[in-house]
Amino acid sequence: MRSSRTTVSSSRRLLFETSLGMNGPWRRNLEQLRRWQGLGEEGTRKLQEQLLEPLLEHAARHVPYYSDLFQAHGLLSGGRVRIGALTEIPCLDRTTLRREFDRLRSDDLARRSWTVNGTGGSTGEPVRFIQDRESGFWRAAVEHLFDEWSGVPFGMRRVRLWGSERDLFVGRETLKVRFYRWRRNELSLNSFRMTPAQMRTYTERINEWHPGHILGYADSLYEFSRFLERSGLTVHSPDSIMSSSGTLLPHQRETIERVFRAPVFNRYASREFGGIASEDGTHDGMVVAAPHTCVEVLRPDGSPAEPLEEGEVVITSLTNYAMPLIRYRIGDLACMAERRSARSGWPVLAQVTGRVTDTFVRPDGGVVSSLYFIHLVGVVLSAGWIRRLQVVQEDPSRIVVHLVLEPPLTGSSPHFLLRTRELADKIRLAMGEGCAVEFQVREDIPAEPSGKFRYAISRVAR
C-alpha cells in the first residue's frame, strides 16, 4: 500500500487552486476538455474547424503579418479567410518569427493581459513570442488533463527532476518560486547536478519525500536509473513517472520502469505551446490535445506524411490570439500513428524522433533519417559497454562518435576495438562506404543549455 504522503493536503490544495483561479477560466477549460474527449474523430475535426475559423479571422484583421500573407496568397474571399485555407498558409519558421516579431503582434494587445516568453535556443535559434492570459489558462488545463491521464490527481506530492538554466536554480530561487513549489507540493531536484554524490543525496530525499509522481527529462531519468542500478540502491516507487523534454527511447523506458517499479508516461511539450501531446493509460503513442493545438507532420515538399512516416512537425495554436503561431515549424521530427485515440478520437503521435537538424546528409547528397540513429543508439546503449553516446556529423564524409565508456572498459582494449568496428560498419551501412567514422572517448558529454541531451547532431545543412 502506498504511503499516505502521496495524498493531497486539503489546505494546500485549496490554496493552490485559489491562487490559480481554479473556479474561473482554468477550471472551466479543464472541464471543457474533459467533455470534448467524447466527441469522437468526426466531432474532433469539426471542433478544430470551429476553433480555427475565428483564429484565422482574427489574424487577418488584427495581425499585420498575416493580413499581408493571406492577401498575397489569395486566401481571402470577401475579406474573410476561405474555409479550409489552413493547409495553404505558408509555414512560419523561427527566422521569420524573429524578423517579423513586431508585425506578428496582434494590434489589440492593449486590451489583453499578455507576457513575452521565449525558448532557450538549444539549436542555436532562440526566439521570443507573446502569449495572452487566456492561452495560459488553456495551457494549464491541458497540463492537468495530461496529469489525469497518467493517474496524477491535482496537488499530488511530486518530484521534479529538471535542469533548465532558465527554470531552475535550486538553492537560489526567489521566495516567490519556493512558495509556488510549496503550494504545488513539489520537490525540485536539479538534473544539472547529477554527480554520483548528488544522486545519492537525491535518492535519500526521494525516499524521505515519498512522491506519488516523478517528472523529469528523459535522459536525466535514465541516467539516474542507471546509477541506482549500478549502485545497488533502492528508491521509493511512485505511482507514475512522466518523461518530457527529449526523445524517450525504448531501452530508456524499460530501464526507468524496472528501477522505479512504476509506469512511464511520455509527454511532448514546448515553450511555444505548452502541452502538445501525452501518453494515456494505453501507452500506445502520445494523444494530441486537439482542442488546444492542431498538429501536422509534413514531408520536405510540404505534403502530409503518411502514418508512421517521419516528417517535420508543424503546429498551430488554437488558443493564443496575442501572437498567433499558425503552421509553426517547431523544429522537431515525428511520425503520426495509424490510429486515433479510442477514447476521444483525437490524433495520436506514434513517436517524436528528434530535431530537424538531426537529419544526416550522405556524401552523395541523400539524407538519412534521425530515426535510424535513434534506434542505433538504443541498441548500443542496451549492450552495456557504453554509458553515454553522441553521434555528430561534422561534414558529409565524416562522423565523430563521442563515447563515455563503462568501467573497466578502456579505449585500448580489444573489446572496445571490436565494438567500435561493428558500430562504424552500421553507420556506414546507412551513410555509405565513403563516410569516415571516428571515435572519441570522453569523461562526459554535456547536455544542451536547455537541459536536453541530443544523441544525434548533424552540422551539415540540408
C-alpha positions as CSV (number, residue, x, y, z in Angstrom):
1,M,0.0,0.0,0.0
2,R,1.3,3.5,-0.9
3,S,2.4,5.8,1.8
4,S,-0.2,8.4,2.9
5,R,2.3,11.0,1.9
6,T,1.1,10.7,-1.7
7,T,-2.3,12.0,-0.7
8,V,-3.0,15.7,-1.2
9,S,-3.2,18.2,1.7
10,S,-6.6,19.7,1.5
11,S,-5.4,23.1,2.8
12,R,-2.5,23.2,0.4
13,R,-4.7,22.1,-2.5
14,L,-7.3,24.8,-1.7
15,L,-4.6,27.5,-1.5
16,F,-3.1,26.5,-4.9
17,E,-6.5,26.2,-6.6
18,T,-7.5,29.6,-5.4
19,S,-4.2,31.2,-6.5
20,L,-4.6,29.7,-10.0
21,G,-8.2,30.9,-10.3
22,M,-9.5,27.3,-10.3
23,N,-13.1,28.5,-10.0
24,G,-12.7,30.6,-13.1
25,P,-11.4,30.1,-16.6
26,W,-8.8,27.5,-15.6
27,R,-11.3,25.0,-14.2
28,R,-13.9,25.8,-16.9
29,N,-11.3,25.0,-19.6
30,L,-10.3,21.7,-17.9
31,E,-14.0,20.7,-17.6
32,Q,-14.5,21.6,-21.3
33,L,-11.5,19.5,-22.3
34,R,-13.0,16.5,-20.4
35,R,-16.3,16.9,-22.3
36,W,-14.5,17.3,-25.7
37,Q,-12.9,13.9,-25.1
38,G,-16.3,12.3,-26.0
39,L,-16.6,13.9,-29.5
40,G,-15.0,11.1,-31.5
41,E,-13.0,11.5,-34.7
42,E,-15.5,13.4,-36.8
43,G,-16.6,15.6,-33.9
44,T,-13.0,16.5,-33.2
45,R,-12.4,17.5,-36.8
46,K,-15.5,19.8,-36.7
47,L,-14.3,21.3,-33.4
48,Q,-10.9,22.2,-34.8
49,E,-12.6,23.8,-37.8
50,Q,-14.8,25.8,-35.4
51,L,-11.8,26.9,-33.4
52,L,-9.7,27.7,-36.4
53,E,-12.2,29.9,-38.1
54,P,-12.2,32.8,-35.5
55,L,-8.4,32.5,-35.1
56,L,-7.8,33.0,-38.8
57,E,-10.3,35.8,-38.9
58,H,-8.6,37.5,-36.0
59,A,-5.2,37.0,-37.7
60,A,-6.5,38.5,-40.9
61,R,-7.9,41.6,-39.2
62,H,-5.5,42.3,-36.4
63,V,-2.1,40.8,-37.2
64,P,-0.3,42.8,-40.0
65,Y,2.0,39.9,-40.9
66,Y,-1.0,37.6,-41.6
67,S,-3.1,40.3,-43.2
68,D,-0.4,40.7,-45.9
69,L,0.3,37.0,-46.1
70,F,-3.3,36.0,-46.6
71,Q,-3.8,38.7,-49.2
72,A,-0.6,37.8,-51.1
73,H,-1.6,34.1,-51.3
74,G,-5.2,34.6,-52.3
75,L,-6.6,33.2,-49.1
76,L,-9.2,35.9,-48.6
77,S,-12.7,35.8,-50.0
78,G,-14.9,38.8,-49.5
79,G,-12.5,40.0,-46.9
80,R,-12.7,36.7,-44.9
81,V,-10.4,33.7,-44.8
82,R,-11.5,30.9,-47.1
83,I,-12.8,27.8,-45.4
84,G,-10.2,25.0,-45.5
85,A,-7.4,27.5,-46.1
86,L,-5.1,26.3,-43.3
87,T,-3.0,23.9,-45.4
88,E,-2.4,26.6,-48.0
89,I,-0.9,29.1,-45.5
90,P,2.9,29.1,-45.8
91,C,4.6,27.7,-42.7
92,L,6.1,30.1,-40.1
93,D,9.7,29.4,-39.1
94,R,11.9,30.8,-36.4
95,T,13.9,33.1,-38.7
96,T,10.6,34.7,-39.7
97,L,9.3,34.9,-36.2
98,R,12.4,36.8,-35.1
99,R,12.4,39.1,-38.1
100,E,8.7,39.8,-38.1
101,F,8.2,39.9,-34.3
102,D,6.5,43.3,-34.3
103,R,4.3,42.6,-37.3
104,L,3.2,39.2,-35.7
105,R,1.8,41.0,-32.7
106,S,-1.9,41.5,-32.5
107,D,-2.9,45.1,-32.8
108,D,-5.4,44.7,-29.9
109,L,-2.8,43.9,-27.2
110,A,-3.8,47.0,-25.2
111,R,-7.0,45.2,-24.2
112,R,-5.3,41.9,-23.4
113,S,-3.3,40.6,-20.5
114,W,-0.1,39.2,-22.0
115,T,3.5,38.3,-21.4
116,V,6.6,37.7,-23.5
117,N,8.1,34.2,-23.4
118,G,11.0,32.6,-25.2
119,T,12.9,29.5,-26.0
120,G,16.4,28.7,-24.7
121,G,17.9,28.3,-28.2
122,S,19.2,24.7,-27.8
123,T,19.5,24.6,-31.6
124,G,21.1,28.0,-31.9
125,E,17.9,29.8,-32.7
126,P,16.4,31.4,-29.6
127,V,13.1,33.1,-30.2
128,R,10.6,35.3,-28.3
129,F,6.9,35.2,-28.6
130,I,3.8,36.7,-26.9
131,Q,1.2,34.7,-25.0
132,D,-2.0,36.0,-23.6
133,R,-3.6,35.2,-20.3
134,E,-6.4,33.2,-21.9
135,S,-4.0,30.9,-23.6
136,G,-2.2,30.4,-20.3
137,F,-5.4,29.1,-18.8
138,W,-5.7,26.6,-21.6
139,R,-2.1,25.5,-21.2
140,A,-2.7,24.9,-17.5
141,A,-5.9,23.0,-18.3
142,V,-4.1,20.8,-20.8
143,E,-1.2,20.1,-18.4
144,H,-3.6,18.8,-15.7
145,L,-5.6,16.8,-18.3
146,F,-2.4,15.1,-19.1
147,D,-1.7,14.5,-15.4
148,E,-5.2,12.9,-15.2
149,W,-4.3,10.5,-18.0
150,S,-1.2,9.4,-16.0
151,G,-3.2,9.0,-12.8
152,V,-1.9,12.1,-11.0
153,P,-4.6,13.9,-9.0
154,F,-4.3,17.7,-8.6
155,G,-1.8,18.5,-5.9
156,M,-0.3,15.1,-5.5
157,R,3.2,15.1,-3.9
158,R,5.7,15.0,-6.8
159,V,9.4,15.3,-7.6
160,R,10.6,17.4,-10.5
161,L,13.9,16.3,-11.9
162,W,14.6,19.3,-14.1
163,G,17.6,21.2,-15.3
164,S,16.8,24.2,-17.4
165,E,19.1,27.1,-16.6
166,R,16.2,29.4,-17.1
167,D,13.7,27.5,-15.0
168,L,15.7,26.0,-12.1
169,F,18.4,27.3,-9.9
170,V,18.0,25.1,-6.8
171,G,19.2,26.8,-3.7
172,R,19.0,30.3,-5.2
173,E,15.3,30.6,-6.0
174,T,13.3,33.6,-5.0
175,L,10.8,33.3,-2.2
176,K,8.0,33.5,-4.7
177,V,9.3,30.4,-6.6
178,R,9.8,28.5,-3.3
179,F,6.3,29.4,-2.1
180,Y,4.9,28.3,-5.5
181,R,6.6,24.9,-5.2
182,W,5.4,24.5,-1.6
183,R,1.8,25.2,-2.8
184,R,2.2,22.7,-5.6
185,N,3.5,20.1,-3.2
186,E,6.6,19.7,-5.3
187,L,10.3,18.8,-4.5
188,S,12.7,20.1,-7.1
189,L,16.0,18.3,-7.9
190,N,18.4,19.9,-10.3
191,S,19.4,17.5,-13.1
192,F,22.4,19.7,-13.8
193,R,24.0,18.5,-10.6
194,M,23.8,14.7,-11.2
195,T,27.2,13.7,-9.9
196,P,27.3,10.3,-8.1
197,A,27.4,12.1,-4.7
198,Q,24.4,14.3,-5.7
199,M,22.4,11.3,-7.0
200,R,22.9,9.5,-3.7
201,T,21.5,12.6,-2.0
202,Y,18.6,12.7,-4.4
203,T,17.9,9.1,-3.6
204,E,17.7,9.9,0.1
205,R,15.4,12.9,-0.5
206,I,13.1,10.9,-2.7
207,N,12.9,8.1,-0.1
208,E,12.1,10.6,2.6
209,W,9.6,12.6,0.4
210,H,7.7,9.6,-0.9
211,P,6.3,11.3,-4.0
212,G,3.3,9.9,-5.8
213,H,4.7,11.1,-9.1
214,I,8.1,12.0,-10.7
215,L,8.5,14.3,-13.6
216,G,11.8,14.7,-15.4
217,Y,13.9,14.9,-18.6
218,A,14.0,11.6,-20.4
219,D,17.8,11.4,-20.3
220,S,18.0,12.6,-16.7
221,L,15.6,9.9,-15.5
222,Y,17.5,7.3,-17.5
223,E,20.9,8.3,-16.1
224,F,19.6,8.4,-12.6
225,S,18.0,5.0,-13.1
226,R,21.3,3.5,-14.3
227,F,23.2,5.0,-11.4
228,L,20.7,3.5,-8.9
229,E,21.0,0.1,-10.6
230,R,24.8,0.2,-10.7
231,S,25.0,1.3,-7.0
232,G,22.5,-1.3,-5.8
233,L,20.4,1.4,-4.2
234,T,16.6,1.1,-3.6
235,V,14.4,4.1,-4.4
236,H,10.8,4.8,-3.5
237,S,8.4,3.6,-6.1
238,P,5.9,6.3,-7.2
239,D,2.5,5.7,-8.7
240,S,3.8,7.0,-12.1
241,I,6.6,8.8,-13.9
242,M,6.4,11.4,-16.6
243,S,9.2,11.8,-19.1
244,S,9.4,15.1,-21.0
245,S,11.9,17.2,-22.9
246,G,13.8,14.9,-25.2
247,T,13.2,11.7,-27.1
248,L,12.3,8.7,-24.8
249,L,14.0,5.7,-26.3
250,P,12.5,2.2,-25.7
251,H,15.5,1.0,-23.7
252,Q,15.3,4.1,-21.5
253,R,11.7,3.4,-20.7
254,E,12.4,-0.2,-19.8
255,T,15.3,0.8,-17.5
256,I,13.3,3.6,-15.7
257,E,10.3,1.3,-15.2
258,R,12.5,-1.5,-13.9
259,V,14.4,0.6,-11.4
260,F,11.5,2.7,-10.1
261,R,8.9,-0.1,-10.4
262,A,6.4,2.3,-11.9
263,P,4.9,3.0,-15.4
264,V,6.4,5.7,-17.5
265,F,4.2,8.2,-19.4
266,N,5.8,10.1,-22.3
267,R,4.8,13.8,-22.9
268,Y,5.6,16.2,-25.7
269,A,5.6,19.9,-24.8
270,S,7.3,23.2,-25.8
271,R,7.5,26.7,-24.5
272,E,5.6,28.0,-27.6
273,F,2.6,25.8,-26.9
274,G,2.8,24.2,-23.5
275,G,1.5,20.6,-23.5
276,I,1.1,19.3,-27.1
277,A,0.6,15.5,-26.7
278,S,0.9,12.9,-24.0
279,E,0.5,9.1,-23.5
280,D,-2.6,7.9,-21.7
281,G,-3.2,4.6,-20.0
282,T,-2.8,2.7,-23.2
283,H,0.9,3.7,-23.7
284,D,0.3,3.4,-27.4
285,G,1.6,6.7,-28.7
286,M,1.0,10.3,-27.5
287,V,-2.5,11.7,-27.8
288,V,-2.6,15.2,-29.2
289,A,-4.6,17.8,-27.3
290,A,-6.6,18.6,-30.4
291,P,-8.7,21.4,-28.9
292,H,-5.5,23.2,-27.9
293,T,-3.2,22.6,-30.9
294,C,-3.5,21.5,-34.5
295,V,-0.6,19.2,-35.3
296,E,0.6,18.3,-38.8
297,V,3.5,16.1,-39.9
298,L,4.9,17.2,-43.3
299,R,7.3,15.8,-45.9
300,P,10.1,18.1,-47.2
301,D,7.8,19.1,-50.1
302,G,5.1,20.2,-47.7
303,S,2.7,17.4,-48.3
304,P,1.2,15.4,-45.4
305,A,3.3,12.5,-44.3
306,E,1.6,9.1,-44.2
307,P,1.0,7.4,-40.8
308,L,4.4,6.1,-39.4
309,E,6.3,8.1,-42.0
310,E,8.8,10.5,-40.4
311,G,8.2,14.2,-41.2
312,E,8.5,17.7,-39.8
313,V,6.2,18.8,-37.0
314,V,4.1,21.9,-37.8
315,I,1.8,23.2,-35.1
316,T,-1.0,25.8,-34.9
317,S,-2.0,27.2,-31.5
318,L,-5.8,27.4,-31.3
319,T,-5.9,29.5,-28.2
320,N,-3.3,32.3,-28.4
321,Y,-4.7,35.4,-30.0
322,A,-2.0,37.8,-28.8
323,M,0.6,36.4,-31.3
324,P,-1.0,33.6,-33.4
325,L,1.5,31.0,-34.3
326,I,-0.1,29.4,-37.4
327,R,1.6,26.4,-39.0
328,Y,4.7,27.0,-36.9
329,R,7.8,24.8,-37.7
330,I,8.8,23.9,-34.2
331,G,11.9,22.1,-35.4
332,D,11.0,18.5,-34.5
333,L,10.6,15.3,-36.5
334,A,7.8,12.8,-35.7
335,C,5.5,10.2,-37.0
336,M,1.7,10.2,-36.8
337,A,0.2,6.9,-35.6
338,E,-2.2,4.8,-37.8
339,R,-4.9,5.2,-35.2
340,R,-6.7,7.9,-33.3
341,S,-7.4,7.8,-29.6
342,A,-10.2,5.3,-28.9
343,R,-11.5,7.4,-26.1
344,S,-11.6,10.8,-27.7
345,G,-10.9,10.5,-31.4
346,W,-8.0,12.9,-31.0
347,P,-4.9,12.4,-33.3
348,V,-2.0,10.3,-31.9
349,L,1.7,10.8,-32.4
350,A,3.4,7.4,-32.7
351,Q,6.8,8.9,-31.9
352,V,8.8,12.2,-31.7
353,T,12.1,11.1,-33.3
354,G,14.3,14.1,-32.8
355,R,15.2,17.5,-34.2
356,V,15.1,18.6,-37.9
357,T,18.7,19.4,-37.5
358,D,19.4,15.8,-36.6
359,T,18.9,14.6,-40.1
360,F,22.2,13.4,-41.6
361,V,23.3,14.1,-45.2
362,R,25.2,11.4,-47.1
363,P,28.2,12.2,-49.3
364,D,26.1,11.6,-52.4
365,G,23.5,14.2,-51.3
366,G,20.9,11.7,-49.9
367,V,19.6,12.0,-46.4
368,V,19.4,9.6,-43.5
369,S,16.5,9.9,-41.0
370,S,17.4,10.6,-37.4
371,L,15.2,7.6,-36.6
372,Y,18.0,5.4,-37.9
373,F,20.5,6.8,-35.4
374,I,18.0,6.9,-32.6
375,H,17.4,3.1,-32.9
376,L,21.2,2.5,-33.4
377,V,21.9,4.5,-30.2
378,G,19.3,2.4,-28.3
379,V,20.9,-0.8,-29.4
380,V,24.4,0.3,-28.5
381,L,23.4,1.6,-25.0
382,S,21.5,-1.6,-24.3
383,A,24.6,-3.6,-24.8
384,G,26.0,-2.2,-21.6
385,W,29.6,-1.2,-22.6
386,I,28.8,2.5,-23.1
387,R,27.4,4.9,-20.5
388,R,26.7,7.7,-22.9
389,L,27.0,8.2,-26.7
390,Q,26.5,11.0,-29.2
391,V,26.8,10.8,-32.9
392,V,27.9,14.0,-34.6
393,Q,28.1,14.6,-38.4
394,E,30.9,17.2,-38.9
395,D,30.7,17.1,-42.8
396,P,29.0,14.8,-45.4
397,S,32.0,12.4,-45.3
398,R,32.9,12.5,-41.6
399,I,31.1,11.4,-38.5
400,V,32.5,11.6,-35.0
401,V,31.1,9.3,-32.3
402,H,31.7,10.6,-28.7
403,L,31.7,7.9,-26.1
404,V,31.6,7.6,-22.3
405,L,32.7,4.1,-21.5
406,E,31.5,1.8,-18.7
407,P,34.4,0.9,-16.4
408,P,36.6,-1.1,-16.6
409,L,36.5,-0.8,-20.4
410,T,39.1,1.4,-21.9
411,G,39.7,2.8,-25.4
412,S,42.6,0.5,-26.0
413,S,41.0,-2.8,-25.0
414,P,40.3,-5.4,-27.7
415,H,36.6,-5.4,-26.7
416,F,36.4,-1.7,-27.4
417,L,38.1,-2.0,-30.8
418,L,35.7,-4.8,-31.8
419,R,32.6,-3.0,-30.7
420,T,33.5,0.3,-32.4
421,R,34.4,-1.5,-35.6
422,E,30.9,-3.1,-35.5
423,L,29.3,0.3,-34.8
424,A,31.3,2.0,-37.6
425,D,30.0,-0.7,-40.0
426,K,26.4,0.0,-39.1
427,I,26.9,3.8,-39.6
428,R,28.5,3.3,-43.0
429,L,25.6,0.9,-43.9
430,A,23.4,4.0,-43.9
431,M,25.8,6.7,-44.8
432,G,27.8,4.9,-47.5
433,E,31.3,3.3,-47.5
434,G,32.9,6.7,-48.3
435,C,32.0,8.1,-44.9
436,A,34.8,8.2,-42.3
437,V,33.8,7.3,-38.7
438,E,36.0,8.5,-35.8
439,F,35.6,7.6,-32.1
440,Q,36.5,9.9,-29.2
441,V,36.4,8.6,-25.7
442,R,35.4,11.3,-23.2
443,E,34.8,11.6,-19.5
444,D,31.4,13.2,-20.0
445,I,29.2,14.5,-22.8
446,P,27.2,17.5,-21.5
447,A,23.6,18.2,-22.3
448,E,22.3,21.2,-24.1
449,P,22.0,24.5,-22.2
450,S,18.2,23.8,-22.1
451,G,18.9,20.5,-20.2
452,K,18.0,18.3,-23.1
453,F,20.5,15.7,-24.4
454,R,20.8,15.1,-28.2
455,Y,22.0,11.7,-29.2
456,A,22.4,12.6,-32.9
457,I,23.6,16.0,-34.2
458,S,24.2,17.0,-37.8
459,R,26.2,20.1,-38.6
460,V,25.5,19.8,-42.3
461,A,22.7,21.9,-43.6
462,R,20.2,20.1,-45.9
